[in-house]
Amino acid sequence: MSNTKFGSPDIAPSEVAERRDDDDLFVLDVRNEDDYEEWAISGSHNLPIYDELLDGDFSSLEAALDEIPEDEEIAVVCVGGITSADAAGFLNERGYDARSMTDGMRGWGRVHQTYDVDERGVSQIVRPGTGCISYLVFDDGEALVVDPSQYVEQYGDMADERGLEIVGAVDTHAHADHVSGGREIADRFDVPYYLHEDDAGSLDEYTPLEDGETIPVGDRELDVLHTPGHTPGSTSFEFGDAILSGDTLFLRSVGRPDLEDGSEDAIREAADDLFDSLQRLADLPDDTVVLPGHFSDEEIRPLATTLERLATDNELFQLVEEDDEELFVETIVESLSDTPNNYQRIKHINWGDEPLDDDAEDLELGPNNCAAN
């Protein structure tokens, strides 16, 4: 055993995200196996030696050098970027080109990547570490932020880069998996914060959304469709030939209906509502572009498809197209997984029942569990 400490240069989590398809970058995760299996960077390699590294013991890393390619760059990942720095330094002294990922998986959870959706006046902001998606919808110098994360500077910077003025923040629903930045954006830019009243909880400083109304942005409008089921106030938005479906409809699943009330009767009632909402979306033109609020392991960027393709690719949406409500509800009830305990805390923060404190960032860390199956 050795208590030697090694230093190493850093690699930003954003660079790791940008190079996810780069065969010259090998991502080595040194966290314990349980942590890795729960939440990890796609395509990374796990060497579960975290506890040993904490004790300054590099013997298992030494023994595993054959698993680490000598002709690739190495990005070493741990929880917070400290233990990985020791591991990367150890590798560098043995001739490897290794860097420690800044802030570890905490840094990974903060990454935001932006993709323009053709020429529709929509930019999609993907958080690969959390599976969350937000949007900048814009026209004629104005922009609305839809489902913003708590890292509101991301949206201000993005608007500045595009020469846009933020004129409002919108949430498709009261989120359970991430802390909304909607109210902070409203305060910072002195603009409205829009949310359906059925999801407003204890909030009083917001502009309630109603089905059928519109939100202006530039010379265009965001059309409001109340699509309850995932939550009572879940809302989707039409913008031209695109639908921002929030957590109502994903590329391979739909939003789970049990986050408000986990009793079976309540789940079945919410699933019935969700079925009706999905039927409403299914009535839109087949070539409508679906822009969801979450993703799992889909590789396409931006995350987008058409309603016509979903009729083939999404099992639960197929049941809606087939008008099989009974099987739809039963499939959801039987396939729901447990929800993380922190989801309730996040909900109460977004409802205004609890203050936003220093724990808010850590509450979001981990895999996303908003899909029904």
Protein Blocks (a to p, Z undefined) as FASTA:
>chain_A
ZZbdcddddddfklmmmmmmgmkbccddfbdfklmmmoccehiacddfklmmmnopaklm
mmmmmmpcfkbccddddfkommmmmmmmmmmmnopacdddehijmlmmmpccdddehjno
pacdddfknopacddddeehiacdehiafklmlmmmmmmmnopacfbdcdfbdcfkbccf
klmmmmmnopaddddfklnomafbdcdddehiacdehjbccdddddehjbmklccddehj
accekjmbcfkbccdfklmbmcfklmmmmmmmmmmmmmmmmmpcfklccddfbdckbfbd
cddddfklmmmmmmklmmmmnopaklmmmmmmmmpccddfklmmmmmmmnopaccdfklm
mmmgccdfkbfZZ
